[in-house]
């Protein structure tokens, strides 16, 4: 069933069963090969997963490892490149990374502390989603969807990328011209 079988999601001690359920839905929607849960991440057959995952759990391969280190060792043994989604000084924007066309595993971290720092040294690359707001990250399930579908886009799953049109052609604001959030509201008050 999985024609994009090269995509895997590795969940490093993700706490919320609802986030994990949403990630299973993303894996099913993207037809990824599997979701790998690690540590205390809720995993099937956990009753709360069905609230957000619905029937997607029945259509996505899954396996559980006691530690993320063990899961990454398995990825290495299987020849799968691994990228951790984490905001660090070494991270690159997820849209500037060329994901290997024969498969990739994306490590997603805990909602409060992110990917375990000991895991960061074991991966092939660090990627992030640049954020412009006060918070420097998205919810783990939302971030998963954005990056998973970027990987599929790069792999050509959706066909050739169309040329940008309309507002997408506009020049982005240069950082020196962009106002800080709410700055104009404070100035006008």
TAKA-V590478 format. One record per residue. PHI is phi in degrees with one decimal (* if undefined). BURIAL is 1 if it has 9 or more other ideal C-beta (glycine too) atoms within 8 Angstrom, else 0. D_CENTER is the distance of its C-alpha to the mean C-alpha in whole Angstrom. Layout:
phi: <PHI	PHI>
burial: <BURIAL	BURIAL>
d_center: <D_CENTER	D_CENTER>
This chain:
phi: <*	-93.6	-79.1	-102.2	-61.7	-78.5	-92.6	-131.7	-117.7	-112.8	-100.2	-91.4	52.8	-72.0	-82.7	-83.8	-62.8	-69.8	-64.6	-62.3	-61.2	-63.6	-66.9	-61.2	-63.3	-62.3	-60.3	-70.0	-61.1	-89.8	54.1	-75.5	-69.3	-168.6	-114.5	-109.0	-98.1	-133.9	62.5	-89.4	-59.0	-58.8	-142.2	-55.1	-97.3	-86.9	-62.0	-73.2	-63.4	-68.5	-61.2	-106.9	-83.5	51.5	-86.0	-61.4	-58.5	-73.5	-117.2	-120.7	-64.0	-145.0	-147.7	-121.4	-120.7	-65.8	-142.7	-68.2	-58.4	-65.2	-64.3	-68.0	-61.9	-65.7	-62.5	-60.7	-61.2	-86.1	74.8	-98.3	-64.9	-124.4	-122.2	-97.1	-92.9	-156.3	-84.7	-141.8	-64.4	-91.2	-71.7	-113.6	-59.7	-60.9	-85.2	-100.8	-101.0	-89.2	-76.2	-55.2	-70.8	-96.1	139.5	-159.8	-115.9	-109.0	-94.9	-115.3	-103.7	-59.8	-60.2	-96.7	-113.0	76.2	-73.6	-52.1	-60.5	-71.5	-78.3	-57.8	-79.6	-100.8	-100.7	-82.0	-166.7	-116.1	-127.0	-143.3	-103.6	-60.7	-120.7	-105.0	-87.6	-67.1	-83.5	-99.5	-156.6	-95.3	-56.3	-58.1	-70.4	-66.9	-62.0	-57.0	-61.1	-59.4	-74.0	-58.7	-75.4	-67.4	-59.6	-62.4	-60.6	-62.1	-76.6	78.4	-60.5	-96.9	86.8	-65.3	-70.2	-71.8	-69.5	-64.8	-134.6	59.4	-61.0	-67.8	-80.6	-65.4	-67.5	-70.6	-65.4	-75.2	-53.7	-72.5	-102.7	-82.1	-76.4	-65.0	-54.3	68.4	-60.4	-67.2	-65.7	-67.4	-65.7	-83.8	-77.0>
burial: <0	0	0	1	0	1	1	1	1	1	1	1	1	1	1	0	1	1	1	1	1	1	1	1	1	1	1	1	0	1	1	1	1	1	1	1	1	1	1	0	1	1	1	0	0	1	0	1	1	1	0	1	1	0	0	1	1	0	0	1	0	1	0	1	1	0	0	1	1	1	1	1	0	1	1	1	0	0	0	1	1	1	1	1	1	1	0	0	0	0	1	1	1	1	0	0	1	0	1	0	0	0	1	1	1	1	1	1	1	1	1	0	0	1	1	1	0	0	1	1	0	0	1	0	1	1	1	1	1	0	0	0	0	0	0	0	1	0	0	1	1	0	1	1	1	1	1	1	1	1	1	1	1	1	1	0	0	0	0	0	0	0	0	0	0	0	0	0	0	0	0	0	0	0	0	0	0	0	0	0	0	0	0	0	0	0	0	0	0>
d_center: <22	18	19	16	16	15	11	10	8	9	10	12	14	12	15	15	16	16	12	12	14	12	9	12	13	10	10	14	14	12	14	12	14	13	12	13	14	15	18	19	15	17	18	20	23	22	23	21	18	20	21	17	16	20	21	17	18	21	19	16	17	16	18	18	19	21	19	16	18	20	16	16	20	19	17	19	22	20	20	16	15	12	9	8	6	9	12	15	18	17	13	13	12	9	12	15	13	15	13	15	17	18	14	11	10	6	7	6	9	12	12	15	15	12	11	15	17	19	15	15	18	17	14	15	13	11	9	9	9	13	14	18	19	20	17	15	11	10	10	7	7	8	5	3	6	7	5	6	9	10	10	12	14	15	16	18	17	19	22	22	21	24	25	24	27	28	26	24	27	27	27	24	26	27	26	30	30	28	29	27	26	29	31	33	34	35	37	39	39>
